């Protein structure tokens, strides 16, 4: 189960904007996505956990970062 506001909100919009602004250069796209995914995994979600909004349950910080970074390649291929 997922939080619909998160999945269809900031994550989707952010991913589309990253793609829109960097899709002309694959290396730039991957670097920007890596930076944003690390920021999300190690800064934003732990902060949300402290605030009681969201928390990691069955996944570590690194696993989450790898999953969303891997998903960025699927999104790139899909949109191209």
C-alpha positions in Angstrom: 0.0 0.0 0.0 1.1 3.5 -0.7 0.1 7.0 0.2 -1.7 8.3 -2.9 -0.8 11.9 -2.2 2.9 11.1 -2.2 2.9 8.8 -5.2 0.8 11.0 -7.4 2.0 14.2 -5.9 5.6 15.4 -5.3 7.3 12.2 -6.5 5.4 12.1 -9.9 5.6 15.9 -10.5 9.3 16.0 -9.5 10.1 13.1 -11.8 8.3 14.6 -14.7 10.1 18.0 -14.3 13.5 16.3 -14.0 12.7 14.4 -17.2 11.5 17.5 -19.0 14.5 19.6 -18.1 17.2 16.9 -18.5 16.0 14.4 -21.0 18.2 15.8 -23.8 21.2 14.5 -21.9 21.0 11.0 -20.4 24.1 11.5 -18.1 22.6 14.7 -16.7 19.3 13.0 -16.2 20.9 10.1 -14.2 23.0 12.5 -12.1 20.1 14.8 -11.2 17.9 11.8 -10.4 20.6 10.2 -8.2 21.0 13.5 -6.3 17.3 13.9 -5.8 16.8 10.2 -4.9 19.5 10.4 -2.2 18.0 13.7 -0.9 14.6 12.0 -0.7 15.9 8.8 0.9 18.4 10.2 3.5 17.0 13.6 4.3 13.3 14.0 3.5 11.9 10.6 4.5 13.8 10.5 7.8 12.5 14.0 8.5 9.0 12.9 7.7 9.5 9.9 10.1 10.5 12.3 12.9 7.4 14.3 12.3 5.2 11.1 12.3 4.1 11.5 8.7 5.8 8.5 7.1 8.4 5.9 8.1 10.5 3.1 6.7 9.0 -0.3 7.8 10.5 -3.2 5.8 13.1 -1.4 3.8 16.4 0.4 4.6 17.4 3.9 3.4 19.8 2.4 0.8 17.2 -0.1 -0.5 14.7 2.7 -1.0 17.3 4.9 -2.8 18.1 2.0 -5.1 14.5 1.2 -5.9 13.5 4.8 -6.8 16.8 5.3 -8.7 16.1 2.1 -10.7 12.6 3.3 -11.3 14.0 6.5 -12.9 15.5 4.3 -15.7 12.1 2.7 -16.4 10.5 6.2 -16.5 13.2 7.4 -18.9 12.7 4.5 -21.3 9.0 4.8 -21.1 8.9 8.5 -21.9 11.5 8.3 -24.7 
